[in-house]
Amino acid sequence: MTVPLSGNAFVLRSGPYEARIASVGATVRSLRCDGVDLIVPFGADEIRPSMRGALLAPWPNRIADGAYEFDGVVHRLVQNEPETRTAAHGLIAWTDFTATTVASDHLVLTGMIAAQPGYPWRVRIDAEFRLGPDGLTQEVTASNESATAAPVGLGGHPYLVVGSPRERGIDDLTLQLDAREILLVSPDRMLPERSVPVSDPLAGERDFREPRRIGSTALNHGFTDLARRNGRARARLLDDAGAGVEVEWDDRCPWVQIYTTDHGDGAEFRSGVAIEPMTCPPDAFNSRRDLLIVEAGESVGAGWMIRRVR
């Protein structure tokens, strides 16, 4: 049997929800509720477009010049995003994971980051998916199987959409994110420059604490200082009737990246809104801001839920 280009395919079902998971990158390939798309889908026999639905580990977002210092040693990674001269989105996204638990509404996939130039640690990544009548929960665990401590950041990369990908894109959708701080980035390399309150004029009208239409706003920014209810933050993408989709996460992710998919072309351009819970901001291997240091034999985790809003 020929394996699809996106890897082995798994289907989870519970109540009105159906999730399709691909083994390459432990990627959420599609998520629907009552037949309505909640993320921008792609086909099983299709190479995953960009980072749609992938895991980000052992770092999310970008590392400047692919270089960082850790424990007195300078490490240099491959700059896999040459246009920004950065190492982007970690090392696990194109790994073909192995299924260790498979049930109708529960799946666990396991992958390994091998010790390599630029990241000389062996780190196991377990991705757990649970589908229930209230949505899809994803839990990611990174376990350091090396003899020394390792730097780690984790994140997700779902491209949210309200219904089928829209001819008019995302401009007429409403975004709600109760975050008080935004990380400004350089326009050419998407690297951090400074943090400011979202109310600061430098933020460029990127304050979504009160829900408002996205319009022509371009976002590829990390947000923090998140308002939480019962320890959980959330971001919502809604249509004019107030229906749509939300992502919710706990305090293990003090950051969220919002990306309005402005760098694709054709059908990819502004096709959805990536809402990416993260344990640390971009370039945390250099700034050390909220960077996780995982001792030998220890584990860290993060998790989030995607659900329909009616």
Secondary structure, DSSP 4 states (H G I P E B T S, - for coil): -PPPTT-SEEEEEETTEEEEEETBTTEEEEEEETTEESB----TTSPPPTTTT-EEBS--SEEETTEEEETTEEEE---SBTTTTEEESBS-TT-B-EEEEE-SSEEEEEEEE--BTTB---EEEEEEEEEETTEEEEEEEEEE-SSS-EEE--EE--EE-SSSPPTTTTTTSEEEE-EEEEEEE-TTT--EEEEEETTSGGG-S---SS-EE-TT---EEEEEEE--BTTBEEEEEE-TTS-EEEEEE-TT--EEEEE---S--GGGTT-SEEEEEESS-TTHHHH-TT-EEE-TT-EEEEEEEEEEE-
